[in-house]
Amino acid sequence: MTIICAVKFCNSKMSLTKKISYFRFPSDQLRCKQWMGNCHTVHLLNKDPAILYKNYRVCCVHFEDNMFLNPSSRNRLTMNAVPTIFSERCI
């Protein structure tokens, strides 16, 4: 199964870009809604947060360095991390 970034127009795919980390949508409903709002993921608005957590990911490209526990590895997010970086093509 190929994992792709849920952000609209983001072309990151786990099978093609091995150095990119992918993060599940939060299981917490409020944080999940915040991620959806920040990511402009209108195609996911009707999905249950449990489904988003299980099946959808956002790649590390959309998180600022201060959102990572270790910015050099970019593989673990802080508890309050939210995606905030989007190119104009990703919105």
C-alpha positions as CSV (number, residue, x, y, z in Angstrom):
1,M,0.0,0.0,0.0
2,T,1.4,3.4,-1.0
3,I,0.9,6.1,1.6
4,I,0.2,9.6,0.2
5,C,-0.1,12.9,1.8
6,A,-3.8,13.9,2.4
7,V,-3.1,17.6,1.7
8,K,-4.7,18.5,-1.6
9,F,-2.2,18.8,-4.5
10,C,0.7,17.5,-2.3
11,N,2.6,15.0,-4.4
12,S,4.5,13.3,-1.6
13,K,4.3,9.5,-1.7
14,M,6.0,7.2,0.8
15,S,7.1,4.8,-1.9
16,L,8.9,7.5,-3.9
17,T,10.3,9.8,-1.2
18,K,11.9,7.7,1.5
19,K,13.2,10.5,3.6
20,I,9.8,12.0,4.2
21,S,7.9,11.1,7.4
22,Y,4.1,10.8,7.4
23,F,1.8,11.4,10.4
24,R,-1.7,10.2,11.2
25,F,-4.4,12.6,11.7
26,P,-4.9,13.0,15.5
27,S,-7.4,10.7,17.2
28,D,-8.6,13.7,19.3
29,Q,-11.6,15.2,17.6
30,L,-10.7,18.9,18.2
31,R,-7.1,18.5,17.0
32,C,-8.3,16.5,14.0
33,K,-10.6,19.3,13.0
34,Q,-7.8,21.8,13.4
35,W,-5.6,19.7,11.1
36,M,-8.4,19.5,8.5
37,G,-9.0,23.3,8.7
38,N,-5.3,24.1,8.3
39,C,-4.8,21.6,5.5
40,H,-7.9,22.7,3.6
41,T,-8.9,19.1,3.2
42,V,-12.5,19.7,2.2
43,H,-12.5,16.3,0.5
44,L,-12.2,14.8,4.0
45,L,-14.7,17.0,5.9
46,N,-17.4,14.3,6.1
47,K,-15.0,11.6,7.3
48,D,-15.1,10.4,10.9
49,P,-12.0,11.3,12.9
50,A,-11.4,7.6,13.6
51,I,-11.3,6.9,9.8
52,L,-9.0,9.8,9.3
53,Y,-6.7,8.5,12.0
54,K,-6.7,5.0,10.5
55,N,-6.4,5.8,6.8
56,Y,-5.0,9.3,6.2
57,R,-1.6,10.9,6.7
58,V,0.1,14.3,6.4
59,C,3.7,14.5,5.3
60,C,6.4,16.3,7.3
61,V,6.8,18.9,4.6
62,H,3.7,20.7,6.1
63,F,5.1,21.1,9.7
64,E,7.5,23.8,10.9
65,D,10.7,22.7,12.6
66,N,9.4,23.7,16.1
67,M,6.6,21.1,15.7
68,F,9.1,18.2,15.8
69,L,10.7,16.7,18.9
70,N,13.9,16.4,16.9
71,P,13.9,18.8,14.0
72,S,16.9,17.1,12.3
73,S,15.2,13.8,11.9
74,R,11.6,15.2,11.4
75,N,10.1,11.8,12.4
76,R,8.2,12.6,15.7
77,L,5.8,15.4,16.3
78,T,5.2,17.3,19.5
79,M,1.8,16.7,21.2
80,N,0.4,20.0,20.0
81,A,1.8,20.0,16.4
82,V,-0.4,21.2,13.6
83,P,0.5,21.5,9.9
84,T,1.1,25.1,8.9
85,I,3.2,25.0,5.8
86,F,1.5,24.9,2.4
87,S,2.6,26.0,-1.0
88,E,0.1,27.8,-3.1
89,R,-0.2,24.6,-5.2
90,C,-1.1,22.6,-2.1
91,I,-4.2,24.7,-1.2
